[in-house]
Amino acid sequence: MIGMGAMIGAGIFVLTGLAAEIAGPAAILVFALNGVVTAFTGLSYAELAASIPKSGGGYAFVREVFADLPSFVMGWMLWFAYMIAGGLYALGFAPNFLELLHVYDLTPAPDQVGAVALPVVDAAVPAAVGLAFVAVLGLVVLNAISTAASGSVETIFTLIKVSILVVFVAFGATSPMFTSAEFQPLFADGGGPLSILPAMGLTFIAFEGYDLITTVTEEVKNPRENIPKAIFVSLAVTVVVYLAVVSVAVGTLGADGLAAAGEAGIAQAATEFMPTGLPVIRNGGAIIVFGAVFSTLTALNAVVIASSRVAFSMGREDQLLPSFGQLHHRYGTPFVAILASGVVMLGSVALPTQSAGNMSSLFFLLSFIVVNGSVIKLRRERPDMNRPYKMPYYPIPPVLGIVLNLILTGVLVEYLLRTDVLALGLSAGWIALGVVAYAVYTRLGADESASEPTDADETAPQVDD
């Protein structure tokens, strides 16, 4: 549920229109191929999680096989990526919740995209920022007090949003509007298969989330077996849901209609073919708003869990303050790590929304490259290590994972150079800040160790001058 809660987030609601605008009906191939790319790295995560059953996700794996500085930079990037993703999910929750209140005539209509749409995320709106803060604070408190409660919330909300998408697919697939003619020609403007690469790079964020499963490895029963299973199940279900939703959206509204609706593509499609006057939920557009609210909440809760576990693992490895790596004496949660992650998450709300999203995608792609490299390095250095799960056809999956993620990283960087230099600058700045912080912390630790008496000093006899 953590994996599905993070992956089936607001991305499927807002990115389908973007994919259709770039790739046309081949938007379905965009999500299918991104699923394939993700699966290669998923195999690496599964093998590493079974071999190294430690919380912390990609950081814990890299820490096992690489030197101090590379592992610190990996953890530093992942921690920040999860936290700024949390800020984005919180800002996505706020306007959708306001729209949900409007559906029942409790508030005036917020700004909308298209005819019936998901509200525009605008951090400048005080109500949106206030709701974003409340969402973060509420889930931070819940996670700080009880891991079991936060897991139960994740399960319930994820089941609700998946059920909503199943209803959307059921109505769309049986609607007279659905026609295979909308998929001809498959590639927009006569372009070939390579024309979908930009769309793959920009929508890859929709598949980020299965890696969160490995951040809670030590909180799972029989992790060597269950973590790999959870990765594969969550990936498989997510890909099936994505392909079904995109197929229905393209088959009913058409690629041009989806592109015109933009971020509101799924909501517009639901409005076209779903009946009105439904019990509790008034119309097709409203059910998508319901889905968006639960999607953003589950994704937000998942990254609160993940970011705090990365910080906890780094603190336990003495790469952040020791207090980060300690469990609360009463609640049994990584209390300090959760609160610190929540504070940074609240601060990330002030970042430009598009730049924050691009930074998160860039850091995740880079981390996936390093994790695939970790599998290869660990196989070479420890061939006899206990591996309850071993990926098939090694080394093909991790090599393909590295190559494909490098391609997507290059596509994203080229796009950012043209459209969002700020995101690249902030990304480089965060890494530089981490390197400086690491150098200072390491130096202080070395000075402290040097000032402490050694065992020999403590046991040596004292001789007067």
C-alpha positions as CSV (number, residue, x, y, z in Angstrom):
1,M,0.0,0.0,0.0
2,I,2.9,2.3,0.6
3,G,4.2,1.6,-2.9
4,M,0.8,2.0,-4.6
5,G,-0.1,4.9,-2.4
6,A,3.0,6.8,-3.6
7,M,2.8,5.7,-7.3
8,I,-0.9,6.1,-7.9
9,G,-0.8,9.7,-6.8
10,A,-2.0,12.8,-8.5
11,G,0.3,12.1,-11.4
12,I,-2.2,9.9,-13.3
13,F,-4.8,12.6,-13.0
14,V,-2.6,15.5,-14.2
15,L,0.0,13.9,-16.4
16,T,-2.2,12.0,-18.9
17,G,-3.1,15.2,-20.7
18,L,0.5,16.2,-20.8
19,A,1.5,12.9,-22.3
20,A,-1.3,13.1,-24.9
21,E,-0.2,16.6,-25.9
22,I,3.4,15.4,-26.6
23,A,2.9,11.9,-27.8
24,G,-0.7,11.8,-29.1
25,P,-2.5,8.4,-28.7
26,A,1.0,6.9,-28.1
27,A,0.5,8.2,-24.5
28,I,-0.4,4.6,-23.7
29,L,3.0,3.5,-24.9
30,V,4.6,6.3,-22.7
31,F,3.2,4.8,-19.6
32,A,3.8,1.2,-20.7
33,L,7.5,1.8,-21.5
34,N,8.0,3.8,-18.3
35,G,6.7,0.7,-16.5
36,V,9.3,-1.4,-18.3
37,V,12.1,1.0,-17.5
38,T,10.9,1.1,-13.9
39,A,10.8,-2.7,-13.7
40,F,14.5,-3.1,-14.4
41,T,15.4,-0.9,-11.4
42,G,12.6,-2.6,-9.4
43,L,14.5,-5.9,-9.8
44,S,17.6,-4.3,-8.4
45,Y,15.7,-2.9,-5.4
46,A,14.2,-6.3,-4.8
47,E,17.5,-8.1,-4.8
48,L,19.2,-5.5,-2.6
49,A,16.3,-5.4,-0.1
50,A,16.3,-9.2,0.3
51,S,20.1,-9.1,0.7
52,I,20.3,-6.0,2.9
53,P,17.2,-5.9,5.1
54,K,17.7,-2.5,6.5
55,S,15.4,0.6,6.5
56,G,16.5,3.6,4.5
57,G,15.8,2.4,0.9
58,G,18.4,3.2,-1.7
59,Y,20.6,5.0,0.9
60,A,20.9,1.8,2.9
61,F,22.0,-0.2,-0.2
62,V,24.5,2.4,-1.3
63,R,25.9,2.8,2.2
64,E,26.6,-0.9,2.2
65,V,28.8,-0.9,-0.9
66,F,30.2,2.6,-1.5
67,A,32.4,4.9,0.5
68,D,31.2,7.5,3.1
69,L,30.9,10.5,0.8
70,P,29.0,8.8,-2.1
71,S,26.6,7.2,0.3
72,F,26.0,10.4,2.1
73,V,25.3,12.3,-1.1
74,M,22.9,9.5,-2.1
75,G,21.0,9.8,1.2
76,W,21.1,13.6,1.1
77,M,19.5,13.6,-2.4
78,L,16.9,11.0,-1.5
79,W,15.9,12.7,1.7
80,F,15.5,16.0,-0.1
81,A,13.6,14.4,-3.0
82,Y,11.1,12.8,-0.7
83,M,10.6,16.0,1.3
84,I,10.0,18.3,-1.7
85,A,7.7,15.7,-3.2
86,G,5.8,15.9,0.0
87,G,5.5,19.7,-0.4
88,L,4.1,19.2,-3.9
89,Y,1.6,16.6,-2.8
90,A,0.4,18.9,0.0
91,L,-0.1,21.8,-2.4
92,G,-1.9,19.4,-4.7
93,F,-4.2,18.3,-1.9
94,A,-5.2,21.8,-0.9
95,P,-7.0,23.0,-4.1
96,N,-8.6,19.6,-4.7
97,F,-10.0,19.6,-1.2
98,L,-11.4,23.1,-1.8
99,E,-13.0,21.8,-5.0
100,L,-14.4,18.9,-3.1
101,L,-16.1,21.3,-0.7
102,H,-17.4,23.3,-3.7
103,V,-19.0,20.1,-5.1
104,Y,-21.3,20.1,-2.1
105,D,-21.8,23.9,-2.2
106,L,-19.8,24.4,1.0
107,T,-17.3,26.9,-0.6
108,P,-17.2,29.1,-3.7
109,A,-15.6,27.6,-6.8
110,P,-11.8,27.8,-6.8
111,D,-9.9,28.5,-10.1
112,Q,-10.3,25.6,-12.5
113,V,-8.6,24.4,-15.6
114,G,-11.1,23.7,-18.5
115,A,-14.8,23.0,-18.1
116,V,-14.7,20.5,-15.2
117,A,-11.2,20.3,-13.9
118,L,-8.8,19.8,-11.1
119,P,-8.0,23.1,-9.5
120,V,-4.8,24.9,-10.3
121,V,-2.2,24.5,-7.6
122,D,-1.2,28.0,-6.6
123,A,1.0,28.5,-3.5
124,A,0.1,32.2,-3.5
125,V,-3.4,31.5,-2.4
126,P,-3.5,31.7,1.4
127,A,-6.3,29.1,1.8
128,A,-4.3,26.6,-0.3
129,V,-1.1,27.2,1.7
130,G,-3.0,26.9,4.9
131,L,-4.5,23.6,3.9
132,A,-1.2,22.3,2.7
133,F,0.4,23.1,6.1
134,V,-2.5,21.4,7.9
135,A,-2.1,18.3,5.8
136,V,1.6,18.0,6.4
137,L,1.3,18.7,10.1
138,G,-1.5,16.2,10.6
139,L,0.3,13.4,8.9
140,V,3.6,14.3,10.6
141,V,1.9,14.1,14.0
142,L,0.2,10.8,13.0
143,N,3.5,9.3,11.9
144,A,5.3,10.6,15.0
145,I,2.8,9.0,17.4
146,S,2.1,5.7,15.7
147,T,3.5,3.8,12.8
148,A,0.6,1.3,12.8
149,A,-1.9,4.2,12.5
150,S,-0.1,5.8,9.6
151,G,0.0,2.4,7.9
152,S,-3.7,1.9,8.4
153,V,-4.5,5.3,7.0
154,E,-2.3,4.5,3.9
155,T,-4.1,1.3,3.3
156,I,-7.7,2.7,3.6
157,F,-7.0,5.8,1.4
158,T,-5.2,3.8,-1.2
159,L,-8.1,1.3,-1.5
160,I,-10.5,4.2,-1.9
161,K,-8.6,5.9,-4.7
162,V,-8.0,2.6,-6.6
163,S,-11.7,1.8,-6.3
164,I,-12.5,5.3,-7.8
165,L,-10.2,4.6,-10.7
166,V,-11.8,1.2,-11.2
167,V,-15.2,2.8,-11.4
168,F,-13.8,5.4,-13.9
169,V,-12.4,2.5,-16.1
170,A,-15.6,0.5,-15.9
171,F,-17.8,3.3,-17.0
172,G,-15.4,4.4,-19.8
173,A,-14.8,1.0,-21.2
174,T,-18.5,0.3,-21.6
175,S,-19.4,3.7,-22.8
176,P,-20.6,4.2,-26.4
177,M,-18.0,7.0,-26.7
178,F,-15.1,4.5,-26.4
179,T,-13.7,3.7,-29.8
180,S,-10.4,2.2,-31.0
181,A,-10.4,4.8,-33.9
182,E,-9.0,7.3,-31.4
183,F,-5.7,5.4,-31.4
184,Q,-5.2,5.8,-35.1
185,P,-2.6,7.0,-36.1
186,L,-0.8,5.9,-32.9
187,F,2.0,8.5,-33.1
188,A,1.2,12.2,-33.2
189,D,2.1,14.2,-36.3
190,G,3.5,11.1,-38.1
191,G,6.3,10.9,-35.6
192,G,8.1,7.6,-34.9
193,P,8.7,5.7,-31.6
194,L,11.5,8.1,-30.6
195,S,9.0,11.0,-30.5
196,I,7.7,9.7,-27.2
197,L,11.0,10.0,-25.3
198,P,10.3,13.6,-24.1
199,A,6.9,12.5,-22.7
200,M,8.5,9.5,-21.0
201,G,11.0,11.8,-19.3
202,L,8.3,14.2,-18.1
203,T,5.9,11.6,-16.8
204,F,8.4,9.2,-15.2
205,I,7.6,10.8,-11.9
206,A,4.3,8.9,-12.0
207,F,6.3,5.6,-11.4
208,E,8.3,6.9,-8.4
209,G,7.1,5.2,-5.3
210,Y,7.9,1.5,-5.3
211,D,11.3,2.5,-3.8
212,L,9.5,3.9,-0.7
213,I,8.7,0.3,0.2
214,T,12.4,-0.4,1.0
215,T,12.6,2.5,3.4
216,V,10.5,0.6,6.0
217,T,12.2,-2.8,5.6
218,E,12.9,-3.3,9.3
219,E,9.2,-2.6,10.1
220,V,8.0,-5.5,7.9
221,K,7.6,-9.1,8.9
222,N,9.9,-11.4,7.0
223,P,11.4,-8.6,4.9
224,R,13.7,-10.7,2.9
225,E,10.7,-12.4,1.3
226,N,7.9,-9.8,1.7
227,I,9.7,-6.6,0.5
228,P,10.5,-8.1,-3.0
229,K,6.9,-9.4,-3.2
230,A,5.6,-5.9,-2.3
231,I,7.7,-4.2,-4.9
232,F,6.5,-6.6,-7.7
233,V,2.9,-6.5,-6.7
234,S,2.7,-2.7,-6.4
235,L,4.5,-2.2,-9.7
236,A,2.3,-4.7,-11.5
237,V,-1.0,-3.3,-10.1
238,T,0.1,0.3,-10.8
239,V,1.0,-0.4,-14.4
240,V,-2.3,-2.1,-15.0
241,V,-4.2,0.7,-13.5
242,Y,-2.3,3.3,-15.5
243,L,-2.7,1.6,-18.8
244,A,-6.5,1.1,-18.1
245,V,-7.0,4.7,-17.2
246,V,-5.0,6.1,-20.1
247,S,-6.7,3.7,-22.6
248,V,-10.2,4.8,-21.5
249,A,-9.2,8.5,-21.5
250,V,-7.8,8.3,-25.0
251,G,-10.5,6.0,-26.3
252,T,-13.3,8.3,-25.1
253,L,-12.0,11.9,-25.3
254,G,-9.3,11.4,-27.9
255,A,-5.7,12.5,-27.7
256,D,-6.6,16.0,-28.9
257,G,-9.3,16.4,-26.4
258,L,-7.0,15.2,-23.6
259,A,-4.3,17.6,-24.7
260,A,-6.7,20.5,-24.8
261,A,-7.9,19.7,-21.3
262,G,-4.3,19.6,-20.0
263,E,-4.1,18.8,-16.3
264,A,-7.9,18.3,-16.3
265,G,-7.8,15.6,-18.9
266,I,-9.0,12.7,-16.7
267,A,-11.7,14.9,-15.1
268,Q,-12.9,16.1,-18.5
269,A,-13.1,12.5,-19.8
270,A,-15.1,11.4,-16.7
271,T,-17.5,14.3,-17.2
272,E,-18.2,13.2,-20.8
273,F,-19.2,9.6,-20.1
274,M,-20.1,9.1,-16.5
275,P,-23.7,9.6,-15.4
276,T,-24.9,12.5,-13.3
277,G,-26.9,12.3,-10.1
278,L,-24.8,9.5,-8.6
279,P,-25.4,8.7,-4.9
280,V,-23.1,10.8,-2.7
281,I,-20.9,11.7,-5.7
282,R,-22.8,14.0,-8.0
283,N,-21.0,13.6,-11.3
284,G,-18.1,12.2,-13.2
285,G,-15.9,15.3,-12.5
286,A,-16.6,15.1,-8.8
287,I,-15.5,11.4,-8.6
288,I,-12.1,12.4,-10.0
289,V,-11.8,15.2,-7.5
290,F,-12.5,12.6,-4.8
291,G,-9.7,10.4,-6.3
292,A,-7.3,13.4,-6.5
293,V,-7.9,14.2,-2.8
294,F,-7.2,10.7,-1.6
295,S,-4.3,10.3,-4.1
296,T,-2.5,13.3,-2.8
297,L,-3.0,12.3,0.8
298,T,-1.7,8.8,0.4
299,A,1.3,10.0,-1.6
300,L,2.0,12.7,1.1
301,N,1.7,10.1,3.9
302,A,4.0,7.7,2.0
303,V,6.8,10.4,1.6
304,V,6.5,11.4,5.2
305,I,7.2,7.8,6.1
306,A,10.0,7.4,3.5
307,S,11.8,10.7,4.2
308,S,11.9,10.1,7.9
309,R,13.3,6.6,7.4
310,V,16.1,7.8,5.2
311,A,17.0,10.5,7.8
312,F,16.7,7.8,10.6
313,S,19.1,5.5,8.7
314,M,21.6,8.3,8.1
315,G,21.5,9.3,11.7
316,R,22.0,5.7,12.8
317,E,25.0,5.5,10.4
318,D,26.4,8.7,12.0
319,Q,26.0,10.7,8.8
320,L,23.4,13.0,10.4
321,L,23.0,14.0,14.0
322,P,22.7,10.9,16.3
323,S,19.3,12.0,17.5
324,F,17.9,11.3,14.0
325,G,18.8,7.6,14.4
326,Q,17.0,7.1,17.7
327,L,13.5,5.7,18.3
328,H,11.2,7.5,20.7
329,H,11.1,5.9,24.1
330,R,7.3,5.9,24.2
331,Y,6.0,5.8,20.7
332,G,8.7,3.6,19.1
333,T,8.9,5.9,16.1
334,P,11.9,7.8,14.6
335,F,10.5,10.9,16.3
336,V,13.2,13.4,15.6
337,A,13.7,12.3,12.0
338,I,9.9,12.6,11.3
339,L,9.8,16.1,12.8
340,A,12.9,17.3,10.9
341,S,11.5,15.9,7.7
342,G,8.2,17.6,8.3
343,V,9.8,21.0,8.9
344,V,11.8,20.9,5.6
345,M,8.6,19.6,3.9
346,L,6.7,22.6,5.1
347,G,9.5,24.9,3.9
348,S,9.5,23.3,0.5
349,V,6.0,24.6,0.0
350,A,7.6,27.9,-0.8
351,L,9.6,26.5,-3.7
352,P,8.3,27.1,-7.2
353,T,6.0,24.2,-7.9
354,Q,7.4,23.2,-11.3
355,S,11.0,23.5,-10.2
356,A,10.4,21.5,-7.1
357,G,8.8,18.7,-9.2
358,N,11.7,18.7,-11.7
359,M,14.2,18.6,-8.9
360,S,12.5,15.6,-7.4
361,S,12.4,13.7,-10.7
362,L,16.1,14.5,-11.4
363,F,17.2,13.2,-7.9
364,F,15.1,10.1,-8.2
365,L,16.5,9.3,-11.7
366,L,20.1,9.8,-10.4
367,S,19.4,7.6,-7.3
368,F,18.1,4.8,-9.5
369,I,21.3,4.8,-11.6
370,V,23.4,4.5,-8.4
371,V,21.1,1.7,-7.0
372,N,21.5,-0.3,-10.2
373,G,25.3,0.2,-9.9
374,S,25.2,-1.0,-6.3
375,V,23.8,-4.4,-7.4
376,I,26.7,-4.9,-9.9
377,K,29.3,-3.8,-7.3
378,L,27.8,-6.0,-4.6
379,R,27.7,-9.0,-6.9
380,R,31.4,-8.6,-7.8
381,E,32.6,-7.9,-4.3
382,R,30.5,-10.4,-2.3
383,P,29.6,-13.2,-4.7
384,D,28.8,-15.6,-1.8
385,M,26.5,-13.2,0.1
386,N,23.1,-14.6,1.1
387,R,20.6,-13.5,-1.6
388,P,17.1,-14.8,-0.8
389,Y,16.0,-13.2,-4.1
390,K,18.3,-13.1,-7.1
391,M,17.1,-11.3,-10.2
392,P,16.9,-13.3,-13.4
393,Y,19.2,-12.8,-16.4
394,Y,21.8,-10.8,-14.4
395,P,23.6,-8.5,-15.3
396,I,21.1,-7.5,-18.1
397,P,18.5,-5.8,-15.9
398,P,20.8,-3.5,-13.9
399,V,22.8,-2.6,-17.0
400,L,19.6,-1.8,-18.9
401,G,18.3,0.1,-15.8
402,I,21.5,2.3,-15.8
403,V,21.4,2.9,-19.5
404,L,17.6,3.7,-19.7
405,N,17.7,5.9,-16.6
406,L,20.7,7.8,-18.0
407,I,18.8,8.4,-21.2
408,L,15.8,9.7,-19.3
409,T,18.1,11.9,-17.1
410,G,19.7,13.3,-20.2
411,V,16.3,14.1,-21.7
412,L,15.1,15.7,-18.5
413,V,18.3,17.8,-18.2
414,E,18.1,19.0,-21.8
415,Y,14.5,20.0,-21.1
416,L,15.4,21.8,-17.9
417,L,18.2,23.7,-19.7
418,R,15.6,25.1,-22.0
419,T,12.7,25.7,-19.6
420,D,13.8,25.5,-16.0
421,V,17.4,26.5,-15.2
422,L,16.3,27.3,-11.7
423,A,15.7,23.6,-11.0
424,L,19.2,22.7,-12.1
425,G,20.7,25.5,-10.1
426,L,18.8,24.5,-6.9
427,S,19.7,20.8,-7.4
428,A,23.4,21.6,-7.7
429,G,23.1,24.0,-4.7
430,W,21.5,21.3,-2.5
431,I,24.2,18.8,-3.4
432,A,26.9,21.4,-2.7
433,L,25.3,22.2,0.6
434,G,25.3,18.6,1.5
435,V,29.0,18.2,0.7
436,V,29.9,21.2,2.8
437,A,27.7,19.9,5.7
438,Y,29.3,16.5,5.4
439,A,32.8,18.0,5.5
440,V,32.0,20.1,8.6
441,Y,30.2,17.2,10.4
442,T,33.1,14.8,9.7
443,R,35.7,17.4,10.8
444,L,33.8,18.0,14.1
445,G,33.5,14.3,14.7
446,A,37.2,13.8,14.1
447,D,38.1,16.6,16.5
448,E,35.8,15.2,19.1
449,S,37.3,11.7,18.8
450,A,40.8,13.2,19.0
451,S,39.9,15.0,22.2
452,E,38.6,11.8,24.0
453,P,41.1,9.7,26.0
454,T,41.9,6.4,24.5
455,D,41.6,3.1,26.4
456,A,45.4,3.1,26.9
457,D,45.3,6.6,28.3
458,E,42.6,5.7,30.7
459,T,44.4,2.6,32.1
460,A,47.9,3.9,32.1
461,P,49.3,4.6,35.5
462,Q,49.7,8.3,36.5
463,V,53.2,9.4,37.1
464,D,54.1,12.6,38.9
465,D,56.6,14.9,37.3
